[in-house]
Amino acid sequence: MLCIFGCSNKTEPVSEETPSADSTDENVVFLTNLQYQTAGIQLGSITMRNISGTLKVNGMLDVPPQNLVSISPPMGGFLKSTPLLQGMQVKKGQAIAVIENLDFIQLQQEYLDTKSQLEFQEAEYQRQQELSKENVNALKTLQQTKAQYQSTLARFKGLQAKLRFIHLNPENVGKGSIQSTISLHSPINGFVTQVHGNLGAYINATDVLFKIVDPEHLHAELTIFEKDIPSIKIGQKVRFVLANETKERTATVYLIRKEIAEDRSIGVHCHLDQEDDNLFPGTYLSGWLETSALAVPTLPEESVILSGEKKYIFILKKRTQEGVYFERKEIQTGNTELSYSEIKSMTSADSPNAIVVKGAYDLWAAMTNTEEEE
């Protein structure tokens, strides 16, 4: 090919016609008839094709709230022991820490005292009921006994609930098993992401001791700016790459939030098409969201020449006895799909059947070769 264009002056006969003014135009390239036939150039026109638009998006991997838990002690206490380290895997129900506090003993003692009082008052209430049937006691005495019994019963049930809340079994306490420690258990399967506190440290009930995440249902949380909201629909596909990978992954738009943030953006919740337990919440991602397919002006991708940051096509300018003149034209392109590129700066009426759809790189080589010779 280089010989065809580089040696054209030696192989073509000298024309008696006056050289065209087009030969001095840097955007015009000339081919003799022989060169034109050898290059196999084909002409065509802009055609309308359905091309899916793409929207550049950024976001991060996240988990639903139910898959991320913060664990705090039900009551304040000293951290006696824990086997957890960041990154460790835990199972649902697994003991993850032991908290110690003398207040636990006091609560159990109060429960046992109330239990004894309740047993006595229940028996007394039953006795007063029997006496009342025989009109032996006063009605006021029965009512007082009933009130004391019901008050103690309510207090007993409240203490039972407190014991269960701090993971102590009231039945074991009722048998006299009093302990100064309680155990914390993992409520989900997952991995430890945060560990706060050290052995001997006092942990308040409002302090987060551990964070555990279940990565089984990771999703992609995209940030979409206000101007692009109308083009987002549930069911659209997203192609993305994680910050620490080169592998392309896919997801599907599942939920679009209905509140615009202060930075004029919304969150779009996408389900991963293929889940991966090795992924981590918080990983940044960048990708492309495929918007609805629209009929747009297109040209074959091979007809578009990329030079630096600019893109060009070649258009048939004119034919003469000497040969054929082609003009280089800068264009703007959009999305590309199935080897066709969207042409934003032209329509099908601009240059019908006069655009080089095959052989554009040959013309580019000829133009580049001519510029080097000059």
C-alpha positions in Angstrom: 0.0 0.0 0.0 2.8 2.4 0.8 4.4 1.8 -2.6 1.1 2.6 -4.3 0.8 5.9 -2.6 4.5 6.7 -2.3 5.4 5.9 -5.9 2.3 7.3 -7.6 4.2 10.1 -9.3 6.5 7.7 -11.1 3.8 5.2 -12.3 1.2 7.7 -13.5 1.5 9.6 -16.8 1.7 13.3 -16.5 -1.7 14.9 -17.2 -1.9 17.8 -19.6 -4.7 19.3 -17.5 -3.9 22.2 -15.2 -3.4 20.9 -11.6 -6.5 21.4 -9.5 -6.5 23.9 -6.7 -7.7 21.1 -4.5 -4.2 19.6 -4.6 -3.0 22.4 -2.3 -5.8 21.8 0.3 -4.4 20.0 3.3 -7.8 18.3 3.9 -8.0 16.9 0.3 -6.3 13.7 -0.9 -6.0 12.7 -4.5 -5.9 9.2 -5.9 -5.3 8.3 -9.5 -7.8 6.0 -11.1 -5.3 3.1 -10.8 -4.7 3.9 -7.1 -8.4 4.2 -6.5 -9.1 0.7 -8.0 -6.1 -0.9 -6.2 -7.2 0.5 -2.8 -10.7 -1.1 -3.1 -12.4 1.9 -1.7 -16.2 1.6 -1.2 -18.6 4.5 -0.8 -21.8 4.5 1.2 -24.0 6.8 3.2 -25.1 7.4 6.8 -27.8 4.9 7.9 -30.2 4.9 10.8 -29.6 2.1 13.3 -30.8 1.3 16.8 -27.8 1.8 19.2 -28.0 1.5 22.9 -26.8 4.7 24.6 -24.4 4.5 27.4 -24.0 6.7 30.5 -20.7 6.9 32.3 -21.4 6.1 36.0 -19.5 5.8 39.3 -20.4 4.2 42.5 -19.4 1.6 45.0 -20.3 -1.9 46.2 -22.6 -1.9 49.2 -24.8 -4.3 51.2 -28.5 -4.0 52.3 -28.9 -2.8 55.9 -30.0 -6.3 57.0 -26.7 -7.7 55.8 -24.6 -5.3 57.9 -24.9 -5.5 61.7 -23.3 -3.4 64.4 -23.0 -5.3 67.7 -23.1 -3.6 71.1 -23.5 -5.1 74.6 -27.1 -5.0 75.9 -25.6 -3.6 79.1 -22.4 -1.8 79.8 -19.5 -4.0 81.0 -15.8 -4.8 80.8 -14.6 -6.8 77.8 -13.3 -10.0 79.3 -12.5 -12.0 76.1 -13.0 -12.1 72.3 -11.5 -14.3 69.6 -12.4 -11.8 66.8 -10.0 -10.1 64.4 -10.8 -8.0 61.4 -11.4 -10.2 58.4 -12.3 -13.3 60.3 -15.4 -15.3 59.2 -18.1 -16.0 61.8 -21.2 -18.1 61.8 -24.7 -17.2 63.0 -25.0 -17.9 66.7 -21.2 -18.1 67.3 -20.0 -16.7 70.6 -17.9 -13.6 69.8 -17.2 -11.9 73.1 -17.7 -12.1 76.9 -18.7 -9.1 78.9 -18.3 -8.9 82.7 -20.1 -6.6 85.2 -21.2 -6.9 88.8 -24.5 -5.3 87.8 -25.4 -8.6 86.1 -25.2 -10.3 89.6 -27.4 -7.6 91.1 -30.0 -8.1 88.4 -30.1 -11.8 89.0 -30.4 -11.4 92.8 -33.3 -9.0 92.3 -35.0 -11.6 90.0 -34.6 -14.3 92.6 -36.0 -12.1 95.4 -39.0 -11.1 93.3 -39.6 -14.7 92.4 -39.7 -15.7 96.0 -42.1 -12.8 96.8 -44.3 -13.7 93.9 -44.6 -17.3 95.1 -45.6 -16.1 98.6 -48.1 -13.5 97.3 -49.6 -15.9 94.9 -50.3 -18.4 97.7 -51.6 -15.6 99.9 -53.9 -14.3 97.2 -55.3 -17.8 96.7 -55.9 -18.2 100.4 -57.7 -14.8 100.6 -59.9 -15.9 97.7 -61.0 -19.0 99.6 -61.7 -17.0 102.7 -63.7 -14.5 100.7 -65.9 -17.3 99.4 -66.7 -18.2 103.0 -67.2 -14.5 104.0 -64.4 -14.9 106.6 -62.3 -11.9 105.5 -63.1 -8.4 104.4 -63.3 -7.5 100.7 -60.7 -4.8 101.2 -58.1 -7.4 102.4 -58.7 -9.5 99.2 -58.3 -6.4 97.0 -55.0 -5.4 98.7 -53.6 -8.9 98.4 -54.6 -9.0 94.7 -53.0 -5.7 94.0 -49.7 -6.7 95.7 -49.7 -10.0 93.8 -50.3 -8.3 90.4 -47.7 -5.7 91.1 -45.1 -8.3 92.0 -46.1 -10.4 89.0 -45.5 -7.5 86.6 -42.1 -6.8 88.2 -41.2 -10.4 87.9 -42.1 -10.5 84.2 -40.1 -7.3 83.6 -37.0 -8.8 85.3 -37.5 -12.0 83.2 -37.4 -9.8 80.0 -34.3 -8.0 81.2 -32.5 -11.3 81.8 -33.4 -12.5 78.3 -32.3 -9.2 76.9 -28.8 -9.6 78.3 -28.7 -13.2 77.1 -29.3 -14.9 80.4 -31.8 -17.7 80.8 -34.3 -17.0 83.6 -34.9 -20.7 84.2 -31.2 -21.2 84.9 -31.1 -18.2 87.2 -34.2 -19.5 89.0 -32.3 -22.7 89.8 -29.6 -20.6 91.5 -27.1 -20.3 88.7 -25.8 -16.8 89.1 -23.0 -15.5 86.8 -21.1 -12.2 86.4 -20.6 -12.5 82.7 -22.7 -12.6 79.5 -21.8 -13.8 76.0 -22.4 -11.9 72.8 -23.3 -14.0 69.7 -23.2 -13.2 66.0 -26.7 -12.7 64.6 -25.6 -13.5 61.0 -23.1 -15.4 58.9 -20.4 -13.0 57.6 -17.0 -11.4 58.0 -15.8 -9.1 60.8 -15.1 -5.7 59.3 -14.5 -3.7 62.5 -13.3 -4.5 66.0 -13.4 -1.7 68.7 -12.2 -2.0 72.2 -9.6 -4.2 73.9 -9.5 -6.6 76.8 -10.3 -4.9 80.0 -11.9 -1.9 78.3 -15.3 -0.7 79.5 -17.9 -1.0 76.8 -21.0 1.1 77.1 -24.4 -0.2 75.7 -24.2 2.6 73.1 -20.7 1.6 71.9 -20.3 -0.4 68.7 -18.0 -3.3 69.6 -18.0 -5.2 66.3 -19.3 -4.8 62.7 -20.1 -7.9 60.7 -21.1 -7.9 57.1 -22.7 -10.7 55.1 -21.4 -10.2 51.5 -23.7 -12.7 50.0 -26.1 -10.0 48.6 -23.7 -7.3 47.6 -25.1 -4.7 45.2 -23.8 -1.9 43.1 -24.9 1.6 44.4 -24.5 4.1 41.5 -24.5 7.9 41.7 -26.6 9.4 39.0 -26.7 13.2 38.6 -30.0 15.1 38.2 -29.6 15.8 34.4 -29.4 12.0 33.7 -32.3 10.9 35.8 -34.8 10.8 32.9 -32.7 8.2 31.0 -32.6 5.7 34.0 -35.1 2.9 34.1 -35.5 -0.3 36.1 -34.1 -3.3 34.3 -31.3 -1.5 32.4 -27.9 -3.2 32.3 -24.8 -1.9 33.8 -21.2 -2.9 32.9 -18.6 -1.9 35.5 -15.1 -2.5 36.6 -13.9 -2.4 40.2 -11.1 -0.1 41.3 -8.8 -3.1 42.1 -9.7 -5.2 39.0 -9.6 -5.1 35.2 -12.4 -7.7 34.8 -15.7 -6.4 33.6 -18.8 -7.3 35.6 -22.5 -6.7 34.9 -25.5 -5.7 37.0 -29.2 -4.8 36.5 -30.9 -1.7 37.8 -33.3 -2.8 40.5 -34.3 0.3 42.4 -34.2 4.0 41.8 -34.3 6.3 44.8 -36.9 9.1 44.8 -34.9 11.7 46.8 -32.3 14.0 45.3 -29.3 14.6 47.5 -27.6 18.0 48.2 -25.1 17.4 45.3 -28.1 17.0 42.9 -27.7 13.3 42.5 -29.7 10.2 43.3 -28.7 6.6 44.2 -29.5 3.7 41.9 -29.5 0.2 43.4 -28.3 -2.5 41.1 -28.2 -6.3 41.6 -25.1 -8.1 40.5 -25.8 -10.6 37.7 -23.2 -12.9 39.2 -22.5 -12.8 43.0 -19.0 -13.3 44.3 -18.1 -13.9 47.9 -14.7 -12.5 47.4 -15.9 -9.0 46.9 -15.8 -6.3 49.6 -18.4 -3.7 50.5 -17.1 -0.2 49.9 -15.1 -1.0 46.8 -15.3 1.8 44.3 -16.4 1.1 40.7 -16.7 2.8 37.4 -18.8 1.7 34.5 -21.4 2.3 31.8 -25.2 2.2 32.1 -26.9 1.1 28.9 -29.8 3.4 28.3 -32.7 2.8 25.9 -31.9 1.9 22.3 -32.6 4.7 19.8 -32.5 5.1 16.0 -29.5 7.4 15.3 -27.3 8.2 12.3 -24.4 5.7 12.0 -21.4 4.7 10.0 -19.3 1.6 10.0 -16.7 1.9 12.7 -13.9 1.3 10.2 -14.9 4.4 8.3 -14.0 6.7 11.3 -10.3 7.7 11.6 -9.0 8.6 15.1 -6.1 11.0 15.2 -5.2 12.2 18.6 -8.4 13.6 20.2 -10.0 14.2 16.8 -12.1 12.0 14.6 -12.4 12.2 10.8 -14.2 10.6 7.8 -13.5 10.9 4.1 -16.1 12.2 1.6 -15.9 12.0 -2.2 -15.3 15.5 -3.4 -15.2 15.1 -7.2 -14.0 12.9 -10.0 -11.8 14.1 -12.9 -10.0 12.5 -15.8 -6.9 12.5 -13.6 -8.5 10.6 -10.8 -10.6 11.0 -7.6 -10.5 13.7 -4.9 -11.5 12.9 -1.3 -12.0 15.5 1.4 -11.2 14.9 5.1 -14.0 16.0 7.4 -13.9 16.2 11.2 -16.9 14.7 12.9 -18.3 14.0 16.4 -19.2 10.5 17.4 -21.4 9.0 20.1 -21.9 5.4 21.2 -20.6 2.4 19.3 -22.4 -1.0 19.0 -21.9 -4.0 16.7 -19.1 -2.2 14.7 -21.3 0.9 14.0 -20.6 4.3 15.5 -23.2 7.0 16.1 -22.5 10.2 14.1 -23.6 13.3 16.0 -22.4 16.0 13.6 -24.0 14.8 10.4 -27.3 13.4 9.0 -28.0 11.0 6.2 -28.9 14.0 4.0 -25.5 15.6 4.3 -23.5 13.3 2.0 -25.7 10.6 0.4 -23.7 7.7 -1.1 -20.5 9.8 -0.9 -18.8 8.7 2.3 -15.9 6.3 2.3 -17.1 3.3 4.3 -14.2 1.0 3.4 -10.7 2.1 2.7 -10.6 5.1 4.9 -7.3 4.1 6.4 -5.8 3.8 2.9 -6.7 7.4 2.3 -5.3 8.4 5.6 -2.0 6.7 4.8 -2.0 8.5 1.4 -2.6 11.9 3.0 0.0 11.3 5.7 2.5 10.1 3.0 1.9 13.3 0.9 2.3 15.6 3.9 5.7 13.9 4.8 6.9 14.3 1.2 6.0 18.0 1.2 
